[in-house]
Amino acid sequence: MPSSSNAPRRTLLLTGASRGIGHATAIRFSSAGWRVITCSRHAFPEVCPWGAGPEDHIQVDLADHADTTRAISEIRQRIGTGELHALVNNAAISPKAAGGGRLGTMDTDIDTWSHVFRVNFFAPIMMARGLMEELKAAKGSVVNVTSIAGSRVHPFAGVAYATSKAALASLTREMASDFGRIGVRVNSIAPGEIDTSILSPGTEKIVEQQIPMHRLGTPDEVAKIIYVLCTETSSYVNGAEIHINGGQHV
Ligand SMILES: NC(=O)c1ccc[n+]([C@@H]2O[C@H](COP(=O)([O-])OP(=O)(O)OC[C@H]3O[C@@H](n4cnc5c(N)ncnc54)[C@H](OP(=O)(O)O)[C@@H]3O)[C@@H](O)[C@H]2O)c1
């Protein structure tokens, strides 16, 4: 529901909003009256479902440190008010072998591994550090999107992806300690099998055999927990990793 209060409009910086979980997150926050600044490699999609999207979209390759630094200074200028109420580090990549197979420890070359870490791990800390003053001014909240693959071997997600998400979960704890002291909460959410394009053929077996609820999650079921972690309901939650997986982790 659109916000009906007279409170100043809150601002979210969301990486990777063009589809899937990021897209659902942009819609949820903007429906609640937030300004949503998005960034990803491509231009803002023509089928733009949230207001002021194109003006608040920044094209950036988060694998490229220099480009990420450039984007951060552009974001700081665009924020304007000096206050950022939420940062959601959602963008990620999960490369596959030729033919779609899983890339394991024996066959993941170091360039691929490093590329995955730049997007999935280094970009989130660069964003949080680069926007620290604005987050501090708003007593904001950071949500890092990890994965069930960060805490167990997954049949499809490769090793570079899994280790980057494990590192991001660990980074969330470190950030909760460091940023908590300046009034900024930092949490993560770990989705399981969510109905998006990242899923591999064969996921239906996992749904049948490993998920007690016997169904995929929807992107909005993830987005609404991200929303809770960025709002007053979670005001004393800091350093948590919330599983959103229908019980797959049990
Ligand atoms: N779907 C699942 O079941 C699942 C499960 C566990 C965890 N997750 C996590 O949830 C998050 C979202 O997943 P999803 O399935 O919604 O992903 P997705 O559909 O693959 O979307 C990824 C987003 O990241 C952006 N992106 C990718 N590389 C980028 C780069 N180098 N620079 C800037 N932006 C980049 C993409 O936009 P551009 O292409 O425009 O760059 C896109 O908006 C990810 O962190 C993923 O690891 C998903």
The ligand as an ORCA input file, in Angstrom:
! r2SCAN-3c Opt
* xyz 0 1
  N      16.657    -17.287     -7.363
  C      17.004    -18.093     -6.382
  O      16.467    -19.175     -6.228
  C      18.077    -17.664     -5.414
  C      18.459    -18.555     -4.415
  C      19.419    -18.174     -3.493
  C      19.973    -16.915     -3.570
  N      19.605    -16.055     -4.542
  C      20.215    -14.744     -4.576
  O      19.226    -13.748     -4.726
  C      19.760    -12.651     -5.472
  C      18.889    -12.396     -6.679
  O      18.758    -13.579     -7.401
  P      17.881    -13.660     -8.729
  O      17.596    -15.076     -8.984
  O      16.770    -12.684     -8.637
  O      19.004    -13.176     -9.781
  P      18.909    -12.819    -11.315
  O      17.518    -12.997    -11.829
  O      20.012    -13.553    -11.975
  O      19.249    -11.250    -11.294
  C      20.554    -10.811    -10.980
  C      20.570     -9.299    -10.997
  O      21.920     -8.872    -10.785
  C      22.302     -7.961    -11.796
  N      23.721     -8.148    -12.090
  C      24.339     -9.307    -12.439
  N      25.660     -9.086    -12.659
  C      25.870     -7.769    -12.432
  C      27.018     -6.932    -12.511
  N      28.230     -7.402    -12.866
  N      26.882     -5.623    -12.241
  C      25.672     -5.108    -11.908
  N      24.556     -5.853    -11.803
  C      24.646     -7.166    -12.078
  C      21.407     -8.304    -12.986
  O      21.153     -7.180    -13.811
  P      21.955     -6.944    -15.200
  O      21.889     -8.214    -15.970
  O      21.271     -5.771    -15.809
  O      23.342     -6.584    -14.771
  C      20.100     -8.715    -12.291
  O      19.308     -7.569    -12.039
  C      21.197    -13.039     -5.821
  O      22.058    -12.510     -4.845
  C      21.168    -14.549     -5.736
  O      22.451    -15.078     -5.451
  C      18.663    -16.406     -5.481
*
